[in-house]
Amino acid sequence: MSRKLGYARVSTTDQSLDLQISALKSAGCTKIYKDHGVSGNTTTRPGFDALLSDIKEGDTLVIWRLDRMGRSLKHLIEINDLLRERGAYLDSLRDKIDTSTATGEFVFHILGAVAQLERRMISERTLAGLAEAAKHGRYPGRPKKLAA
């Protein structure tokens, strides 16, 4: 029998999982795994690792958004490949992606690539802004306490 297994994650301990959990319950998840205060960049996430060890053929991993599951396109694809090897699927509620269909699989790859492009562009703009500020003698962070 197929199951819907939910996964919710927030990066900091002061954030709340309530919105994601509510959406996962509304989507019919029978079990919800959680990581609270765990970065998506971290390779070891206790809740996510437990979900991956539990997921079986015919099951669907339900997430609120793609960025809750992984940060890079490579990581998202690795997870999706693992799910496919096990005969399981991915359903991203906010992104409207369901990999149980060919179109959903295609959209998954396109949106993953767009998300990675967006992160890289933000990083490039930030670095360019920091370099420009440094040219004018401005540096980020706390001001120096003592003068030369």
Secondary structure, DSSP 8 states (H G I E B T S, - for coil): ---EEEEEEESSTTS--HHHHHHHHHTT-SEEEEEES--TT-S--HHHHHHHHH--TT-EEEESSGGGT-SSHHHHHHHHHHHHHTT-EEEETTTTEETTSHHHHHHHHHHHHHHHHHHHHHHHHHHHHHHHHHHTT--SSS--SS--
